[in-house]
Amino acid sequence: MTRYRVTSSTPFAGYPPGAVFDADLDPELEQRAIERGSITITEQAEEGSDDAEADRAH
Amino acid sequence: MPKRIALTDHVEVDTTDLSDFARQVQVTMSHAQIDVSGFNPAGSNEYLAGATTESVQVDFYGSYGTGEVHQTLYPIFKGRTVVAFAWRPDGANPVGVNNPELRGNVQVFDYGPGAQRGAEDTFQVTFMAVDAAGLDFFTT
């Protein structure tokens, strides 16, 4: 799970400009969206997310 | 569903909401009409439905800002990339039986923005369905 911020003036994946959201985007979609400035990655594997909790359990 | 004035349509290309930059959507779905007529007393033609072609033509306002029309569509065209497309009549409400959403994987084969002095900057883009799933209307 990756945390993204919508950086363009257009909504992305249903999220308005400026919104922060967690998603597992297709890598190619993620790359295109970052290159055109629609989103930026803010954090990988957020604390409290399922992935982070799974990591702590191991 | 009552008659409507198209005002709140939702147009999404490659997960980017371009609704505010679109002013017209025209869906075209057609089956090739194959003539399989033989001789018959009435002289009537007989047809079978052949291959299906599906596309959506959208009128966009030319816009060159971050994540806007040009920055979304040109890389898709240039890279010959297949992306998701979606359109539904009422973007303010979720997809449903009375608000079906057209979805499919599409490709842009022609890209031609332009400009005319003193006029709004608009151009048409045709999104062709390019896989076996085609374009279809979903209610969920």
N, CA and C atoms of all chains as a GROMACS GRO file, in nm:
protein
  594
    1MET      N    1   0.085  -0.120   0.000
    1MET     CA    2   0.000   0.000   0.000
    1MET      C    3   0.088   0.124   0.000
    2THR      N    4   0.057   0.216  -0.085
    2THR     CA    5   0.135   0.339  -0.096
    2THR      C    6   0.044   0.458  -0.070
    3ARG      N    7   0.102   0.562  -0.008
    3ARG     CA    8   0.024   0.684   0.017
    3ARG      C    9   0.059   0.788  -0.088
    4TYR      N   10  -0.042   0.843  -0.151
    4TYR     CA   11  -0.024   0.940  -0.258
    4TYR      C   12  -0.092   1.073  -0.222
    5ARG      N   13  -0.044   1.179  -0.286
    5ARG     CA   14  -0.112   1.307  -0.278
    5ARG      C   15  -0.148   1.352  -0.419
    6VAL      N   16  -0.270   1.399  -0.438
    6VAL     CA   17  -0.313   1.450  -0.568
    6VAL      C   18  -0.254   1.590  -0.586
    7THR      N   19  -0.167   1.605  -0.685
    7THR     CA   20  -0.095   1.731  -0.703
    7THR      C   21  -0.142   1.812  -0.823
    8SER      N   22  -0.228   1.756  -0.904
    8SER     CA   23  -0.278   1.831  -1.019
    8SER      C   24  -0.408   1.903  -0.983
    9SER      N   25  -0.454   1.984  -1.076
    9SER     CA   26  -0.580   2.055  -1.054
    9SER      C   27  -0.700   1.967  -1.087
   10THR      N   28  -0.672   1.849  -1.139
   10THR     CA   29  -0.780   1.758  -1.175
   10THR      C   30  -0.788   1.644  -1.073
   11PRO      N   31  -0.909   1.601  -1.037
   11PRO     CA   32  -0.922   1.488  -0.946
   11PRO      C   33  -0.856   1.363  -1.004
   12PHE      N   34  -0.808   1.279  -0.915
   12PHE     CA   35  -0.743   1.155  -0.959
   12PHE      C   36  -0.801   1.040  -0.877
   13ALA      N   37  -0.844   0.935  -0.946
   13ALA     CA   38  -0.900   0.816  -0.882
   13ALA      C   39  -1.013   0.851  -0.786
   14GLY      N   40  -1.086   0.955  -0.817
   14GLY     CA   41  -1.198   0.994  -0.733
   14GLY      C   42  -1.161   1.088  -0.618
   15TYR      N   43  -1.032   1.121  -0.608
   15TYR     CA   44  -0.986   1.209  -0.500
   15TYR      C   45  -0.961   1.350  -0.554
   16PRO      N   46  -1.004   1.450  -0.479
   16PRO     CA   47  -0.990   1.588  -0.528
   16PRO      C   48  -0.846   1.637  -0.516
   17PRO      N   49  -0.813   1.745  -0.584
   17PRO     CA   50  -0.678   1.804  -0.573
   17PRO      C   51  -0.639   1.828  -0.427
   18GLY      N   52  -0.518   1.789  -0.393
   18GLY     CA   53  -0.468   1.808  -0.257
   18GLY      C   54  -0.496   1.692  -0.163
   19ALA      N   55  -0.583   1.602  -0.203
   19ALA     CA   56  -0.619   1.490  -0.116
   19ALA      C   57  -0.504   1.391  -0.103
   20VAL      N   58  -0.500   1.324   0.010
   20VAL     CA   59  -0.404   1.217   0.033
   20VAL      C   60  -0.481   1.086   0.041
   21PHE      N   61  -0.432   0.986  -0.030
   21PHE     CA   62  -0.504   0.858  -0.029
   21PHE      C   63  -0.407   0.742  -0.035
   22ASP      N   64  -0.452   0.628   0.015
   22ASP     CA   65  -0.372   0.505   0.012
   22ASP      C   66  -0.428   0.413  -0.097
   23ALA      N   67  -0.339   0.357  -0.175
   23ALA     CA   68  -0.385   0.267  -0.282
   23ALA      C   69  -0.270   0.179  -0.328
   24ASP      N   70  -0.308   0.072  -0.395
   24ASP     CA   71  -0.212  -0.013  -0.464
   24ASP      C   72  -0.233   0.008  -0.613
   25LEU      N   73  -0.170   0.110  -0.666
   25LEU     CA   74  -0.187   0.142  -0.808
   25LEU      C   75  -0.102   0.049  -0.893
   26ASP      N   76  -0.151   0.021  -1.013
   26ASP     CA   77  -0.071  -0.050  -1.110
   26ASP      C   78   0.058   0.029  -1.133
   27PRO      N   79   0.174  -0.037  -1.134
   27PRO     CA   80   0.300   0.037  -1.147
   27PRO      C   81   0.309   0.127  -1.270
   28GLU      N   82   0.257   0.080  -1.383
   28GLU     CA   83   0.262   0.163  -1.504
   28GLU      C   84   0.170   0.284  -1.492
   29LEU      N   85   0.053   0.264  -1.434
   29LEU     CA   86  -0.039   0.375  -1.412
   29LEU      C   87   0.024   0.475  -1.315
   30GLU      N   88   0.087   0.423  -1.211
   30GLU     CA   89   0.153   0.510  -1.114
   30GLU      C   90   0.261   0.596  -1.180
   31GLN      N   91   0.341   0.532  -1.265
   31GLN     CA   92   0.450   0.605  -1.332
   31GLN      C   93   0.396   0.714  -1.423
   32ARG      N   94   0.291   0.683  -1.500
   32ARG     CA   95   0.233   0.784  -1.590
   32ARG      C   96   0.175   0.900  -1.508
   33ALA      N   97   0.106   0.865  -1.400
   33ALA     CA   98   0.042   0.969  -1.319
   33ALA      C   99   0.146   1.060  -1.253
   34ILE      N  100   0.257   1.001  -1.211
   34ILE     CA  101   0.363   1.083  -1.149
   34ILE      C  102   0.429   1.170  -1.254
   35GLU      N  103   0.456   1.114  -1.371
   35GLU     CA  104   0.525   1.189  -1.477
   35GLU      C  105   0.443   1.309  -1.524
   36ARG      N  106   0.311   1.296  -1.526
   36ARG     CA  107   0.230   1.410  -1.572
   36ARG      C  108   0.192   1.501  -1.457
   37GLY      N  109   0.234   1.467  -1.337
   37GLY     CA  110   0.212   1.555  -1.223
   37GLY      C  111   0.078   1.539  -1.155
   38SER      N  112   0.008   1.429  -1.183
   38SER     CA  113  -0.122   1.409  -1.119
   38SER      C  114  -0.108   1.376  -0.972
   39ILE      N  115  -0.005   1.298  -0.938
   39ILE     CA  116   0.014   1.254  -0.800
   39ILE      C  117   0.162   1.254  -0.764
   40THR      N  118   0.188   1.252  -0.635
   40THR     CA  119   0.323   1.224  -0.585
   40THR      C  120   0.310   1.118  -0.476
   41ILE      N  121   0.417   1.044  -0.458
   41ILE     CA  122   0.420   0.946  -0.349
   41ILE      C  123   0.463   1.020  -0.223
   42THR      N  124   0.386   1.005  -0.119
   42THR     CA  125   0.424   1.068   0.008
   42THR      C  126   0.492   0.969   0.101
   43GLU      N  127   0.442   0.846   0.104
   43GLU     CA  128   0.503   0.745   0.190
   43GLU      C  129   0.471   0.607   0.137
   44GLN      N  130   0.561   0.513   0.162
   44GLN     CA  131   0.535   0.372   0.132
   44GLN      C  132   0.494   0.302   0.261
   45ALA      N  133   0.410   0.201   0.252
   45ALA     CA  134   0.374   0.114   0.363
   45ALA      C  135   0.349   0.193   0.492
   46GLU      N  136   0.241   0.267   0.490
   46GLU     CA  137   0.205   0.352   0.603
   46GLU      C  138   0.191   0.276   0.735
   47GLU      N  139   0.230   0.341   0.845
   47GLU     CA  140   0.201   0.287   0.978
   47GLU      C  141   0.051   0.270   0.992
   48GLY      N  142   0.011   0.157   1.048
   48GLY     CA  143  -0.132   0.134   1.067
   48GLY      C  144  -0.198   0.068   0.950
   49SER      N  145  -0.126   0.062   0.836
   49SER     CA  146  -0.184  -0.005   0.722
   49SER      C  147  -0.172  -0.156   0.742
   50ASP      N  148  -0.244  -0.230   0.665
   50ASP     CA  149  -0.240  -0.376   0.677
   50ASP      C  150  -0.099  -0.428   0.656
   51ASP      N  151  -0.028  -0.370   0.557
   51ASP     CA  152   0.107  -0.417   0.527
   51ASP      C  153   0.200  -0.392   0.645
   52ALA      N  154   0.192  -0.273   0.702
   52ALA     CA  155   0.280  -0.239   0.812
   52ALA      C  156   0.252  -0.328   0.933
   53GLU      N  157   0.127  -0.354   0.960
   53GLU     CA  158   0.093  -0.441   1.072
   53GLU      C  159   0.142  -0.583   1.047
   54ALA      N  160   0.133  -0.627   0.923
   54ALA     CA  161   0.180  -0.761   0.889
   54ALA      C  162   0.332  -0.770   0.907
   55ASP      N  163   0.402  -0.661   0.869
   55ASP     CA  164   0.547  -0.661   0.886
   55ASP      C  165   0.586  -0.671   1.033
   56ARG      N  166   0.513  -0.596   1.118
   56ARG     CA  167   0.545  -0.598   1.261
   56ARG      C  168   0.520  -0.736   1.323
   57ALA      N  169   0.423  -0.809   1.270
   57ALA     CA  170   0.387  -0.939   1.326
   57ALA      C  171   0.496  -1.042   1.300
   58HIS      N  172   0.581  -1.016   1.199
   58HIS     CA  173   0.684  -1.115   1.167
   58HIS      C  174   0.812  -1.088   1.243
   59MET      N  175  -3.602   0.675  -1.561
   59MET     CA  176  -3.517   0.794  -1.546
   59MET      C  177  -3.573   0.906  -1.633
   60PRO      N  178  -3.584   1.025  -1.577
   60PRO     CA  179  -3.640   1.136  -1.657
   60PRO      C  180  -3.544   1.182  -1.766
   61LYS      N  181  -3.598   1.264  -1.856
   61LYS     CA  182  -3.511   1.326  -1.956
   61LYS      C  183  -3.409   1.411  -1.883
   62ARG      N  184  -3.300   1.437  -1.945
   62ARG     CA  185  -3.197   1.512  -1.873
   62ARG      C  186  -3.128   1.612  -1.965
   63ILE      N  187  -3.070   1.710  -1.904
   63ILE     CA  188  -2.980   1.801  -1.971
   63ILE      C  189  -2.840   1.760  -1.928
   64ALA      N  190  -2.755   1.733  -2.024
   64ALA     CA  191  -2.620   1.687  -1.991
   64ALA      C  192  -2.539   1.803  -1.931
   65LEU      N  193  -2.514   1.794  -1.801
   65LEU     CA  194  -2.438   1.898  -1.732
   65LEU      C  195  -2.335   1.841  -1.635
   66THR      N  196  -2.365   1.725  -1.579
   66THR     CA  197  -2.282   1.674  -1.470
   66THR      C  198  -2.213   1.543  -1.506
   67ASP      N  199  -2.190   1.523  -1.636
   67ASP     CA  200  -2.128   1.398  -1.680
   67ASP      C  201  -1.987   1.383  -1.622
   68HIS      N  202  -1.950   1.259  -1.608
   68HIS     CA  203  -1.818   1.226  -1.553
   68HIS      C  204  -1.736   1.159  -1.662
   69VAL      N  205  -1.620   1.217  -1.692
   69VAL     CA  206  -1.531   1.162  -1.795
   69VAL      C  207  -1.394   1.138  -1.732
   70GLU      N  208  -1.351   1.014  -1.736
   70GLU     CA  209  -1.225   0.978  -1.671
   70GLU      C  210  -1.137   0.902  -1.769
   71VAL      N  211  -1.013   0.947  -1.782
   71VAL     CA  212  -0.916   0.883  -1.870
   71VAL      C  213  -0.791   0.850  -1.789
   72ASP      N  214  -0.753   0.723  -1.790
   72ASP     CA  215  -0.634   0.680  -1.716
   72ASP      C  216  -0.641   0.726  -1.570
   73THR      N  217  -0.758   0.710  -1.511
   73THR     CA  218  -0.784   0.741  -1.370
   73THR      C  219  -0.786   0.891  -1.341
   74THR      N  220  -0.766   0.974  -1.442
   74THR     CA  221  -0.769   1.119  -1.423
   74THR      C  222  -0.906   1.175  -1.463
   75ASP      N  223  -0.965   1.251  -1.377
   75ASP     CA  224  -1.096   1.308  -1.400
   75ASP      C  225  -1.084   1.431  -1.490
   76LEU      N  226  -1.126   1.415  -1.616
   76LEU     CA  227  -1.117   1.526  -1.711
   76LEU      C  228  -1.255   1.585  -1.741
   77SER      N  229  -1.349   1.561  -1.652
   77SER     CA  230  -1.487   1.606  -1.674
   77SER      C  231  -1.495   1.756  -1.703
   78ASP      N  232  -1.420   1.834  -1.627
   78ASP     CA  233  -1.428   1.979  -1.640
   78ASP      C  234  -1.371   2.028  -1.774
   79PHE      N  235  -1.298   1.943  -1.842
   79PHE     CA  236  -1.237   1.981  -1.968
   79PHE      C  237  -1.308   1.918  -2.088
   80ALA      N  238  -1.416   1.847  -2.062
   80ALA     CA  239  -1.490   1.780  -2.170
   80ALA      C  240  -1.626   1.845  -2.185
   81ARG      N  241  -1.672   1.857  -2.310
   81ARG     CA  242  -1.802   1.920  -2.330
   81ARG      C  243  -1.896   1.836  -2.415
   82GLN      N  244  -1.847   1.727  -2.469
   82GLN     CA  245  -1.934   1.640  -2.549
   82GLN      C  246  -1.877   1.499  -2.551
   83VAL      N  247  -1.966   1.403  -2.540
   83VAL     CA  248  -1.926   1.262  -2.545
   83VAL      C  249  -2.018   1.192  -2.645
   84GLN      N  250  -1.958   1.117  -2.734
   84GLN     CA  251  -2.038   1.041  -2.830
   84GLN      C  252  -1.986   0.899  -2.837
   85VAL      N  253  -2.069   0.806  -2.793
   85VAL     CA  254  -2.032   0.664  -2.795
   85VAL      C  255  -2.078   0.604  -2.927
   86THR      N  256  -1.993   0.522  -2.986
   86THR     CA  257  -2.030   0.451  -3.109
   86THR      C  258  -2.001   0.304  -3.090
   87MET      N  259  -2.103   0.223  -3.104
   87MET     CA  260  -2.088   0.078  -3.099
   87MET      C  261  -2.152   0.021  -3.225
   88SER      N  262  -2.078  -0.058  -3.299
   88SER     CA  263  -2.136  -0.111  -3.421
   88SER      C  264  -2.084  -0.251  -3.451
   89HIS      N  265  -2.175  -0.333  -3.503
   89HIS     CA  266  -2.137  -0.465  -3.552
   89HIS      C  267  -2.127  -0.456  -3.705
   90ALA      N  268  -2.027  -0.517  -3.759
   90ALA     CA  269  -2.020  -0.523  -3.905
   90ALA      C  270  -2.143  -0.599  -3.956
   91GLN      N  271  -2.202  -0.545  -4.060
   91GLN     CA  272  -2.322  -0.608  -4.117
   91GLN      C  273  -2.278  -0.692  -4.236
   92ILE      N  274  -2.275  -0.822  -4.216
   92ILE     CA  275  -2.224  -0.912  -4.319
   92ILE      C  276  -2.340  -0.967  -4.403
   93ASP      N  277  -2.331  -0.943  -4.529
   93ASP     CA  278  -2.436  -0.989  -4.621
   93ASP      C  279  -2.415  -1.137  -4.652
   94VAL      N  280  -2.509  -1.216  -4.608
   94VAL     CA  281  -2.501  -1.360  -4.636
   94VAL      C  282  -2.624  -1.402  -4.718
   95SER      N  283  -2.664  -1.312  -4.804
   95SER     CA  284  -2.786  -1.337  -4.881
   95SER      C  285  -2.766  -1.444  -4.988
   96GLY      N  286  -2.866  -1.526  -5.001
   96GLY     CA  287  -2.870  -1.621  -5.113
   96GLY      C  288  -2.990  -1.589  -5.201
   97PHE      N  289  -3.002  -1.660  -5.305
   97PHE     CA  290  -3.120  -1.642  -5.390
   97PHE      C  291  -3.243  -1.683  -5.311
   98ASN      N  292  -3.349  -1.603  -5.318
   98ASN     CA  293  -3.474  -1.641  -5.252
   98ASN      C  294  -3.590  -1.575  -5.326
   99PRO      N  295  -3.710  -1.632  -5.311
   99PRO     CA  296  -3.824  -1.584  -5.392
   99PRO      C  297  -3.855  -1.436  -5.372
  100ALA      N  298  -3.835  -1.385  -5.249
  100ALA     CA  299  -3.869  -1.244  -5.222
  100ALA      C  300  -3.757  -1.148  -5.261
  101GLY      N  301  -3.643  -1.200  -5.289
  101GLY     CA  302  -3.530  -1.114  -5.322
  101GLY      C  303  -3.477  -1.038  -5.203
  102SER      N  304  -3.504  -1.088  -5.083
  102SER     CA  305  -3.463  -1.018  -4.962
  102SER      C  306  -3.315  -1.045  -4.929
  103ASN      N  307  -3.258  -0.949  -4.862
  103ASN     CA  308  -3.121  -0.968  -4.813
  103ASN      C  309  -3.122  -1.036  -4.678
  104GLU      N  310  -3.016  -1.107  -4.650
  104GLU     CA  311  -2.999  -1.173  -4.521
  104GLU      C  312  -2.865  -1.128  -4.465
  105TYR      N  313  -2.865  -1.093  -4.337
  105TYR     CA  314  -2.743  -1.041  -4.275
  105TYR      C  315  -2.707  -1.117  -4.149
  106LEU      N  316  -2.580  -1.120  -4.118
  106LEU     CA  317  -2.530  -1.165  -3.989
  106LEU      C  318  -2.446  -1.052  -3.929
  107ALA      N  319  -2.448  -1.046  -3.798
  107ALA     CA  320  -2.366  -0.946  -3.729
  107ALA      C  321  -2.223  -0.997  -3.719
  108GLY      N  322  -2.130  -0.919  -3.766
  108GLY     CA  323  -1.990  -0.960  -3.766
  108GLY      C  324  -1.912  -0.895  -3.654
  109ALA      N  325  -1.791  -0.858  -3.683
  109ALA     CA  326  -1.701  -0.803  -3.581
  109ALA      C  327  -1.757  -0.673  -3.523
  110THR      N  328  -1.728  -0.652  -3.396
  110THR     CA  329  -1.778  -0.534  -3.324
  110THR      C  330  -1.669  -0.428  -3.310
  111THR      N  331  -1.705  -0.306  -3.341
  111THR     CA  332  -1.614  -0.192  -3.322
  111THR      C  333  -1.678  -0.096  -3.224
  112GLU      N  334  -1.602  -0.055  -3.123
  112GLU     CA  335  -1.656   0.035  -3.021
  112GLU      C  336  -1.558   0.150  -2.997
  113SER      N  337  -1.613   0.268  -2.985
  113SER     CA  338  -1.528   0.384  -2.961
  113SER      C  339  -1.608   0.493  -2.889
  114VAL      N  340  -1.536   0.586  -2.833
  114VAL     CA  341  -1.596   0.704  -2.770
  114VAL      C  342  -1.523   0.827  -2.821
  115GLN      N  343  -1.599   0.922  -2.872
  115GLN     CA  344  -1.539   1.048  -2.916
  115GLN      C  345  -1.572   1.155  -2.814
  116VAL      N  346  -1.470   1.225  -2.768
  116VAL     CA  347  -1.490   1.329  -2.666
  116VAL      C  348  -1.436   1.461  -2.719
  117ASP      N  349  -1.514   1.566  -2.701
  117ASP     CA  350  -1.467   1.702  -2.730
  117ASP      C  351  -1.403   1.757  -2.604
  118PHE      N  352  -1.275   1.788  -2.613
  118PHE     CA  353  -1.204   1.843  -2.498
  118PHE      C  354  -1.169   1.989  -2.522
  119TYR      N  355  -1.165   2.065  -2.413
  119TYR     CA  356  -1.103   2.196  -2.418
  119TYR      C  357  -0.952   2.176  -2.410
  120GLY      N  358  -0.880   2.241  -2.497
  120GLY     CA  359  -0.735   2.230  -2.492
  120GLY      C  360  -0.684   2.292  -2.362
  121SER      N  361  -0.610   2.217  -2.288
  121SER     CA  362  -0.555   2.268  -2.161
  121SER      C  363  -0.423   2.198  -2.138
  122TYR      N  364  -0.327   2.278  -2.092
  122TYR     CA  365  -0.189   2.229  -2.091
  122TYR      C  366  -0.127   2.231  -1.953
  123GLY      N  367  -0.211   2.243  -1.849
  123GLY     CA  368  -0.162   2.245  -1.712
  123GLY      C  369  -0.128   2.106  -1.662
  124THR      N  370  -0.073   2.103  -1.544
  124THR     CA  371  -0.031   1.977  -1.483
  124THR      C  372  -0.149   1.882  -1.466
  125GLY      N  373  -0.136   1.764  -1.524
  125GLY     CA  374  -0.240   1.663  -1.512
  125GLY      C  375  -0.366   1.694  -1.589
  126GLU      N  376  -0.360   1.793  -1.676
  126GLU     CA  377  -0.480   1.829  -1.753
  126GLU      C  378  -0.482   1.752  -1.886
  127VAL      N  379  -0.557   1.806  -1.984
  127VAL     CA  380  -0.586   1.727  -2.104
  127VAL      C  381  -0.460   1.686  -2.180
  128HIS      N  382  -0.377   1.782  -2.216
  128HIS     CA  383  -0.259   1.749  -2.297
  128HIS      C  384  -0.164   1.656  -2.222
  129GLN      N  385  -0.140   1.688  -2.097
  129GLN     CA  386  -0.044   1.606  -2.022
  129GLN      C  387  -0.098   1.467  -1.992
  130THR      N  388  -0.228   1.452  -2.001
  130THR     CA  389  -0.285   1.318  -1.982
  130THR      C  390  -0.288   1.240  -2.113
  131LEU      N  391  -0.332   1.306  -2.220
  131LEU     CA  392  -0.358   1.234  -2.344
  131LEU      C  393  -0.236   1.216  -2.435
  132TYR      N  394  -0.150   1.316  -2.440
  132TYR     CA  395  -0.038   1.304  -2.534
  132TYR      C  396   0.057   1.188  -2.502
  133PRO      N  397   0.095   1.169  -2.375
  133PRO     CA  398   0.180   1.052  -2.346
  133PRO      C  399   0.112   0.919  -2.379
  134ILE      N  400  -0.018   0.915  -2.364
  134ILE     CA  401  -0.091   0.792  -2.397
  134ILE      C  402  -0.084   0.766  -2.548
  135PHE      N  403  -0.104   0.873  -2.625
  135PHE     CA  404  -0.095   0.860  -2.771
  135PHE      C  405   0.048   0.824  -2.813
  136LYS      N  406   0.142   0.902  -2.763
  136LYS     CA  407   0.282   0.885  -2.802
  136LYS      C  408   0.333   0.746  -2.767
  137GLY      N  409   0.294   0.698  -2.650
  137GLY     CA  410   0.343   0.568  -2.605
  137GLY      C  411   0.258   0.451  -2.650
  138ARG      N  412   0.154   0.480  -2.731
  138ARG     CA  413   0.065   0.373  -2.778
  138ARG      C  414   0.012   0.292  -2.659
  139THR      N  415  -0.023   0.363  -2.555
  139THR     CA  416  -0.058   0.300  -2.428
  139THR      C  417  -0.207   0.270  -2.420
  140VAL      N  418  -0.239   0.154  -2.368
  140VAL     CA  419  -0.378   0.117  -2.343
  140VAL      C  420  -0.414   0.160  -2.201
  141VAL      N  421  -0.520   0.238  -2.188
  141VAL     CA  422  -0.559   0.292  -2.058
  141VAL      C  423  -0.708   0.272  -2.035
  142ALA      N  424  -0.747   0.290  -1.911
  142ALA     CA  425  -0.889   0.277  -1.876
  142ALA      C  426  -0.963   0.406  -1.910
  143PHE      N  427  -1.086   0.390  -1.959
  143PHE     CA  428  -1.174   0.503  -1.988
  143PHE      C  429  -1.305   0.480  -1.916
  144ALA      N  430  -1.366   0.586  -1.868
  144ALA     CA  431  -1.498   0.574  -1.804
  144ALA      C  432  -1.580   0.700  -1.830
  145TRP      N  433  -1.708   0.680  -1.853
  145TRP     CA  434  -1.803   0.792  -1.869
  145TRP      C  435  -1.937   0.750  -1.809
  146ARG      N  436  -1.995   0.838  -1.728
  146ARG     CA  437  -2.131   0.814  -1.680
  146ARG      C  438  -2.207   0.946  -1.680
  147PRO      N  439  -2.337   0.938  -1.693
  147PRO     CA  440  -2.417   1.061  -1.708
  147PRO      C  441  -2.411   1.154  -1.587
  148ASP      N  442  -2.413   1.098  -1.468
  148ASP     CA  443  -2.420   1.182  -1.349
  148ASP      C  444  -2.297   1.158  -1.260
  149GLY      N  445  -2.201   1.247  -1.270
  149GLY     CA  446  -2.079   1.231  -1.193
  149GLY      C  447  -2.096   1.259  -1.045
  150ALA      N  448  -2.206   1.323  -1.009
  150ALA     CA  449  -2.229   1.356  -0.869
  150ALA      C  450  -2.285   1.239  -0.790
  151ASN      N  451  -2.330   1.137  -0.861
  151ASN     CA  452  -2.388   1.021  -0.794
  151ASN      C  453  -2.317   0.893  -0.836
  152PRO      N  454  -2.323   0.792  -0.751
  152PRO     CA  455  -2.252   0.668  -0.782
  152PRO      C  456  -2.314   0.593  -0.900
  153VAL      N  457  -2.236   0.499  -0.949
  153VAL     CA  458  -2.282   0.415  -1.060
  153VAL      C  459  -2.401   0.332  -1.012
  154GLY      N  460  -2.500   0.318  -1.096
  154GLY     CA  461  -2.618   0.240  -1.061
  154GLY      C  462  -2.700   0.210  -1.185
  155VAL      N  463  -2.811   0.144  -1.162
  155VAL     CA  464  -2.898   0.107  -1.274
  155VAL      C  465  -2.942   0.230  -1.352
  156ASN      N  466  -2.969   0.339  -1.278
  156ASN     CA  467  -3.012   0.463  -1.343
  156ASN      C  468  -2.897   0.558  -1.375
  157ASN      N  469  -2.776   0.511  -1.349
  157ASN     CA  470  -2.658   0.593  -1.378
  157ASN      C  471  -2.545   0.501  -1.424
  158PRO      N  472  -2.567   0.434  -1.537
  158PRO     CA  473  -2.469   0.334  -1.582
  158PRO      C  474  -2.340   0.401  -1.628
  159GLU      N  475  -2.232   0.329  -1.607
  159GLU     CA  476  -2.101   0.383  -1.645
  159GLU      C  477  -2.043   0.300  -1.759
  160LEU      N  478  -2.003   0.369  -1.864
  160LEU     CA  479  -1.934   0.305  -1.975
  160LEU      C  480  -1.788   0.291  -1.937
  161ARG      N  481  -1.735   0.169  -1.946
  161ARG     CA  482  -1.595   0.145  -1.912
  161ARG      C  483  -1.529   0.057  -2.017
  162GLY      N  484  -1.401   0.074  -2.028
  162GLY     CA  485  -1.326  -0.014  -2.116
  162GLY      C  486  -1.182   0.030  -2.126
  163ASN      N  487  -1.103  -0.058  -2.185
  163ASN     CA  488  -0.963  -0.026  -2.210
  163ASN      C  489  -0.951   0.027  -2.352
  164VAL      N  490  -0.891   0.143  -2.363
  164VAL     CA  491  -0.892   0.214  -2.491
  164VAL      C  492  -0.752   0.259  -2.530
  165GLN      N  493  -0.743   0.298  -2.656
  165GLN     CA  494  -0.618   0.352  -2.708
  165GLN      C  495  -0.651   0.472  -2.796
  166VAL      N  496  -0.559   0.566  -2.802
  166VAL     CA  497  -0.576   0.685  -2.885
  166VAL      C  498  -0.488   0.670  -3.009
  167PHE      N  499  -0.549   0.664  -3.126
  167PHE     CA  500  -0.474   0.643  -3.250
  167PHE      C  501  -0.446   0.773  -3.325
  168ASP      N  502  -0.520   0.876  -3.292
  168ASP     CA  503  -0.498   1.007  -3.357
  168ASP      C  504  -0.502   1.114  -3.249
  169TYR      N  505  -0.412   1.210  -3.261
  169TYR     CA  506  -0.409   1.319  -3.163
  169TYR      C  507  -0.384   1.448  -3.237
  170GLY      N  508  -0.478   1.542  -3.227
  170GLY     CA  509  -0.462   1.662  -3.308
  170GLY      C  510  -0.517   1.787  -3.245
  171PRO      N  511  -0.454   1.838  -3.140
  171PRO     CA  512  -0.499   1.967  -3.086
  171PRO      C  513  -0.473   2.080  -3.185
  172GLY      N  514  -0.540   2.192  -3.165
  172GLY     CA  515  -0.520   2.305  -3.256
  172GLY      C  516  -0.572   2.432  -3.190
  173ALA      N  517  -0.578   2.538  -3.268
  173ALA     CA  518  -0.625   2.664  -3.212
  173ALA      C  519  -0.673   2.755  -3.325
  174GLN      N  520  -0.767   2.841  -3.290
  174GLN     CA  521  -0.815   2.942  -3.384
  174GLN      C  522  -0.824   3.074  -3.309
  175ARG      N  523  -0.772   3.178  -3.368
  175ARG     CA  524  -0.767   3.308  -3.301
  175ARG      C  525  -0.906   3.352  -3.253
  176GLY      N  526  -0.914   3.382  -3.126
  176GLY     CA  527  -1.037   3.436  -3.070
  176GLY      C  528  -1.142   3.332  -3.036
  177ALA      N  529  -1.113   3.207  -3.063
  177ALA     CA  530  -1.212   3.103  -3.036
  177ALA      C  531  -1.165   3.013  -2.923
  178GLU      N  532  -1.261   2.947  -2.860
  178GLU     CA  533  -1.223   2.853  -2.756
  178GLU      C  534  -1.138   2.741  -2.818
  179ASP      N  535  -1.042   2.696  -2.741
  179ASP     CA  536  -0.950   2.591  -2.787
  179ASP      C  537  -1.014   2.456  -2.756
  180THR      N  538  -1.063   2.390  -2.858
  180THR     CA  539  -1.121   2.257  -2.838
  180THR      C  540  -1.070   2.164  -2.946
  181PHE      N  541  -1.072   2.039  -2.916
  181PHE     CA  542  -1.040   1.939  -3.018
  181PHE      C  543  -1.102   1.805  -2.977
  182GLN      N  544  -1.115   1.718  -3.077
  182GLN     CA  545  -1.180   1.590  -3.054
  182GLN      C  546  -1.076   1.479  -3.040
  183VAL      N  547  -1.107   1.388  -2.952
  183VAL     CA  548  -1.022   1.270  -2.934
  183VAL      C  549  -1.112   1.147  -2.939
  184THR      N  550  -1.072   1.049  -3.018
  184THR     CA  551  -1.147   0.924  -3.025
  184THR      C  552  -1.072   0.815  -2.951
  185PHE      N  553  -1.142   0.754  -2.857
  185PHE     CA  554  -1.086   0.644  -2.778
  185PHE      C  555  -1.143   0.514  -2.835
  186MET      N  556  -1.054   0.432  -2.886
  186MET     CA  557  -1.098   0.305  -2.945
  186MET      C  558  -1.082   0.192  -2.845
  187ALA      N  559  -1.184   0.110  -2.832
  187ALA     CA  560  -1.172  -0.010  -2.749
  187ALA      C  561  -1.076  -0.106  -2.820
  188VAL      N  562  -0.983  -0.161  -2.742
  188VAL     CA  563  -0.877  -0.238  -2.807
  188VAL      C  564  -0.855  -0.377  -2.747
  189ASP      N  565  -0.946  -0.422  -2.662
  189ASP     CA  566  -0.929  -0.560  -2.615
  189ASP      C  567  -1.063  -0.633  -2.623
  190ALA      N  568  -1.058  -0.761  -2.588
  190ALA     CA  569  -1.176  -0.845  -2.606
  190ALA      C  570  -1.293  -0.801  -2.519
  191ALA      N  571  -1.265  -0.734  -2.410
  191ALA     CA  572  -1.374  -0.690  -2.322
  191ALA      C  573  -1.454  -0.577  -2.385
  192GLY      N  574  -1.390  -0.501  -2.471
  192GLY     CA  575  -1.458  -0.390  -2.537
  192GLY      C  576  -1.504  -0.284  -2.440
  193LEU      N  577  -1.595  -0.201  -2.487
  193LEU     CA  578  -1.659  -0.101  -2.401
  193LEU      C  579  -1.794  -0.156  -2.360
  194ASP      N  580  -1.827  -0.139  -2.234
  194ASP     CA  581  -1.955  -0.191  -2.187
  194ASP      C  582  -2.010  -0.099  -2.079
  195PHE      N  583  -2.142  -0.103  -2.063
  195PHE     CA  584  -2.206  -0.025  -1.958
  195PHE      C  585  -2.220  -0.110  -1.832
  196PHE      N  586  -2.175  -0.055  -1.720
  196PHE     CA  587  -2.180  -0.124  -1.591
  196PHE      C  588  -2.277  -0.048  -1.499
  197THR      N  589  -2.346  -0.127  -1.416
  197THR     CA  590  -2.441  -0.065  -1.323
  197THR      C  591  -2.396  -0.081  -1.178
  198THR      N  592  -2.278  -0.138  -1.158
  198THR     CA  593  -2.223  -0.148  -1.022
  198THR      C  594  -2.079  -0.101  -1.021
   0.00000   0.00000   0.00000
